[in-house]
């Protein structure tokens, strides 16, 4: 299946949206790292979750939490049996349950 050729206007629109999403994700990770936002409230905010968090990689989200680096996040994900390549929206039922239980989200 061939991809549709985008007009310059549509391409710029898509690039702008992607830039906005990347910037907002960086802000979310920064707020998590500084402790100004907790993971529970992040998951409870439906609009924020659907627009920005659902397509974040789980490893990036966990490593952004205070006191967690990449190595510690990898260990947590290994214990939860979640691949570091998974996105938050791509977690299976059991993975999601163990993730929510570990971080007291439910």
KASULDA-V227643 format. One record per run of one state. SS is the DSSP state (2 for helix, 1 for strand, 0 for the rest). FROM is the first residue (numbers start at 0). TO is the last residue. If there is no record, write none. Layout:
BEGIN
ss->SS from->FROM to->TO
ss->SS from->FROM to->TO
END
This chain:
BEGIN
ss->0 from->0 to->6
ss->2 from->7 to->33
ss->0 from->34 to->37
ss->2 from->38 to->43
ss->0 from->44 to->44
ss->2 from->45 to->52
ss->0 from->53 to->55
ss->1 from->56 to->56
ss->2 from->57 to->62
ss->0 from->63 to->68
ss->2 from->69 to->78
ss->0 from->79 to->85
ss->1 from->86 to->86
ss->2 from->87 to->89
ss->0 from->90 to->91
ss->2 from->92 to->101
ss->0 from->102 to->105
END
